[in-house]
Amino acid sequence: MAGLYIHVPFCSQRCIYCDFYFTTTSRETGAFARAAAVEIEAYGKEFGSREPLATIYFGGGTPSLLPPEDLATILNAVHAHFDTSQVEEVTLEANPEDLTASGLGSLRAMGVTRLSLGVQSFFDEDLAFMNRAHDAAQAERAVQIAADTFDSFSVDLIFGVPEQPFEHWGANLEKALRLGAPHISAYSLTVEPKTPLAKQVQLGTVIPEGDDAMLDRYLFTHEYLKERGLEHYEVSSFAKPGHHSRHNSLYWAHQNVLAIGPSAHAFWRETRSKAWRWANVAHLGSWRGLLESGHLPVDNREQLGADALADEAILLGLRRLDLGLDLDVLERDYGVDLLVEKADLLASFERESLLTVRNGRVRLTPSGAAVADALAVRLVR
């Protein structure tokens, strides 16, 4: 079972922290949808008969800027060229300022089953700092109508906004739950290169929160949501039973995911020890032009062997706090016996209460999850 990711690059304005590819100057959504349909057809010919789709995910950018007719063009192409009879989840990322009750009804009628709402905060001062296009009232209203329309949806929230009072972060979590969110994605504000936030930090006009403050907020989030019935199933993901993100779980489980749209990244495994990863050109015009001239818009492509796949399996497996890293599968598929190769390191991390090794699985503790990438880098081969 594979996933299909569709990158919709349109945004109304730039958030200060975003390093994804997007455009605020083009709104040629119809031309985008037609080009996406061409790319979908091409990949359908190559991969459509190999695996049925389990998930379809519209990410961005801001997919909620797509008019219904353009979304229908893309979905019709997917159904025409892939086996969608077993699709379990169709997710669309949405910004609060774009949502209306009738619009969400149309999305559901077209087959969208889940929303990912880019709320980020329910406080106007936080939203202004992040240069979000919505205000707090719109955020609250969007979650309300999402809860009225969809059985499953996620609310994205960002912690670590400079000078944000600690109680504001708790209030953000409380409001999301009170409004009925069954899934919360909680991300730390990260300073990515070549973003407006990075420039502000470089100039000294913004001072990021320290590591201790970020850790306090992360551990608070874990405890607060756990006490209210949400499982911390991935480093940044919390969900009530039955509301895990099926699409994102494909990435963490190292499953095949095809990708459509400018800058989109795909992964396809041919055997246990051989896979391909490729990325499209990160430019809307170039992406369209290549497709219109009969070429796939791939910018770079790499083959992954057993060693690289083993490293990725460790990195991804550690992110899965519910299941953890399966050591038996790691040894069976890649010949990596982590209990032998990294015995001292695992023991050291376990003494520091960063992870546990039980029943053939390595699971990060909440403290370990807070530094998951740093731990994973030391455990890879």
N, C-alpha and C positions, 0 to 999 in steps of 0.2 A: 504494500500500500504506500503510495507516494503522496506528496503534497505539491501544490502549485501556488507560487507566490507571484503577485502582480503588483509592480511598483508604479504607483500613480504619482507623478512628480510635481503636481500643481500645489502651490501654497499661496495664501493671500498676503502673508508677510513672513519675515524670517524670525524665528525664535533665537534668542542669543546663544543657546547651548547646542543647537542642531548642527551636526556634521554630515547628515544624509544629503544625497543629491536631490535638489528641488529647483523649481523655477517660479518666480513671482511675476514674470513679465509675459508669459504665454498662457493663454486660456483656450488653446485650440484642442478642446477635449474631444471633439468628434474625430479629428485627424489622429489623435492619440489612440482612441478606441479602435479605429480601423487598422492602424498599424499593429496594435496589440493582437488583433484578430489574426493578422497575417503571421505574426510570430507564433501564436498559439497553434495555428494550422501546421506550421513547419515542425514544431516539436511534437505535435500529435502524430505526424507521419513517422517520426523516429522513435518515439517513446510510448505513444498512446496504447499500443497493444501489449506492452511489457508489464505494466502494473496499473491497476485501477487507482483512481484518486481517492484519498481519504479526506483531504481538506483542500479548501481554496481560501486564499488569504489576500485581501486587498490592503496593501500597506503604502506608506508614502514618506514625504508628501502628505497630501490630504485627500484621500479617496472620497470623502463626503462632498467634495467639490464637483464630482462627476455628475452630470445630469442623468436622470434615470434611463434615457434612451441610450446613452453611451455605456452605462453599466450593463444594460441588456445586451448590447452588441458584443461585449467581452464575454459575458456569461454564456450567450448563445454559441459563441465560438468554442468555448471550453466544452460544453455539452456535445457539440458536433464532432469534436476531434479527440475526445478522451472518454474513457469509461467512467462515468460519474454515478453509476448505479449504487455505489457503496460510499458515497460522500457522507461524512458524519458531521461536518462543520464547514460553514461558509462565513468567514469573518470579514468585517469591513471596519477599518480605522476611521474615526469620525471626530471632528472638532465640535464643541458645543454650539458655536455660533451658526452652524449649518443645519441644525436639526429642528424639525417640526414633527408633530404627531402624524400628520398625513404623509410626510416624507418617509418616516420610519415605517409606516404601514406599507408604502410602496416597496421599500427595500425588502421587507419580509415577504411580500407577495412574489418578488423576483427570486426568492430562494436564499436570501441572507439570513443566517440563523443566529449570528452573534455579532455584537459590536465591541470595539475597543475604543473607549472614550478618552481622548486626550485632555483630561481636566487639569491635571498638574497641581492645582490648588483651588480652594474655595475662598481665598482672600485676595481682594483686588490689588493690594500692594505687591503681593508675590507675582501675580499675573502681569502687572505692569513692568516689574523688574525683568521677567522672562520674555517680555514683548509678545505675549499671547494676544490673539485677536478677540478673545471673549472676556467677559467680566464674570464676577462671582455669581451674580444672579443667573446669567446664561448657563453657567456650569451646573448649578443646582437644578435648573429647569430641564437641562439635557438628561441628567441622570434620572429625573422623575419620569420623563416620557419614555426613556429607554426601559425602565423597570415596568412600565405599563404595556410595552410592546413586545419585549423579548424575554424569553425565559433565562437566557444566559447573556451576560455582558461583563466587560471589565472596565474598571476605572483606573487610569494611570495617574499616579501622584508622584511628585518630586520632593524629596527632603534635602536639607542642607542648603536651602536658600540663605545667603548671607544675611545675618541679623534677624532671621525669622525666629520669633519666640518659640521656645520648646512647646508651649501649650498650643500654639497654632498647628503644629504638626499633629498632635493628638486630636485636635478638633477636626482636621482634615480627614483623618481615619474614621473618627466617630460619625461625621456627616455622610461619608460614602456608605458606611454600613446602615445608617439610619434611613438613607434613601433607597436601600435595597440592593446594593451592589453585592453580587455573589462572588466576585473575583476582583482582587486589587493587585495591581502591579506597582511596586514601590521602588523607585529609582533614586539613587543619590545624584545630586547635581555634579556633573563631571565636566571638567575644563578640557574640551577637545581642541586640538590644534586648528588654526585657521577659522575659528568661530568668533563672533563679536564678543563672547564672554572671555575667550582667551586674550583678545586685545585689551579688554578692560582690566583683566588681571595683570597683564604686562605693564599697563600704564599706572597701575596702582590705584585705580578708581574703584575696584572691587577686590576685597580680600576674602578668599574662600574660607569656609569653615574648616577648622582643624580636624585631624584624624580622630581625636577623642570624642569630639562633639558628634561627628558622623557615626562613630561606632555606637554611641549612646542612643541615637535616634534609630539606628538599625535594630539593635537589640530590643528597644522599646516596642518597635513595630512588630517584631516576632512575638513578644509576650502578649501585647495588646490584642492582636488578631487571633492568636492561638486561644486565648481565653474566651473569645467570641465565636469559636467554632470554625475558623478558617485554618486549613492546613498549609504550612509553609513548605510547598512541594518543589520549589526551585528557588535559586538564590534570590530572585526579585519578585517571585510570584506566590500569591496566597489565594486560596480558593475554598469555598464551601464544597462539601461532597458532591461530585457529579459536575463540577464546573471548571475543571482543569482546562487549559488551552490545549486542544487536541493538535492544532497545527504547530505551535511552538514545541510541543513534546516530540514531534517528529525530528526537529533539529537536535534536541538533546539526546534522542535515542539513535542518532547517526543514520536516519532514514533518508531516502531519496527525496529531494525537493527540487523541482524545476522552477525557473524564474523568468518572468516576462517584464519588459519595461527597461528604461534607461537606468543603468547602474545596478540592476538586479543581479544577485549572486545565486548560482545553482550548484547542486551536488548530486552526483549520480554514481552509485557503486555498481561495478560490473561483477566483481568477485569479492571474496573476503579480503583479498590482499591487493585489489586494484580498484581505484575510483578516479573520477574526474571532477574537478571543480573549475567553474568558469564564471566570468563576470561580463556583463554588457558594458558598452561605452556609456560613460556618465555625461551624456549630452542629448537632450531631447531631439534636436534637429539632426544630429549625426545618426542617432538610433533610428529615426524615421527614414532618413535618406538611405541607409543601408538596406532596410527592409523593402523599401519601394524599388530598389535596384536589384532585388532578388538575393540579397546576402543576409546571413545572420549577423546581428550587430554585436558580436563577441569581441571584447577588447583584450582579454587575456584568458588563457586556459592552461591548467596544469594537471599533470597526472600524479596521483598520490599512491605510493606503495605501502607495504605492510607497516613499515616503521612510522611513517607520517600518520597513517590511519590509527595506529596504536596510540600515538600521542594525542590525537584528537579524541579518541575514545576515553582516555583518561580525563582530558579537559572537560568534555561534555558530561561524562558520567558523574563527576564530582558535583556538577551543578544540580543534579537531580537529588534533592534532599529527601524525597520520599523513598526512592528505590536505591539510590547510591550507585557506586561503581561496582559492577559485578566482576569479581576477580576471576571466577571460573570462565566466564565468557572471554575476558581479556586474554587468558592463557590459551583457551581453545582456538580463538580466531587469529591471534597474533603471536602466540608463543611467548608472551610476557608474563612472568611470574613476579608480580609486584611485591609479594610477601618475602621473596628472596632478594630481588634486586634492590628494593628500597626498604628493607626491614628496619634498619636503624632510624631512618627518617620517619617512617610510619609510627614507630614506637615513640619517637620524640614528639611528634604531633599529637599522639594520643595522650601522652603525659601532660601536655599543655592544654588538654581538653578542646582541641581544635577538630578532632575527628574521632570516630570509633571504628574498630575493625571487628565485625561480628558476622558469623554465619556466611562467610565468603563475600561480604560486601564492605566497602569503605563508605561511610556516611559522614558528611561534615556536620559538626554542631553549629548552632547559630553563630558562635564566635568564629568558627572556621569559615562559615559561609560569608561572613563579612570580609574575609581576605581570601576568597576562593581562588582567584586568579593567581595570587602569589604562591599559594600552596600547590596549585596544579603545575606551575612552572617548575617547581622543585621536584615534582613526582614524575614528570615526563622523562622519557629516556634520553 
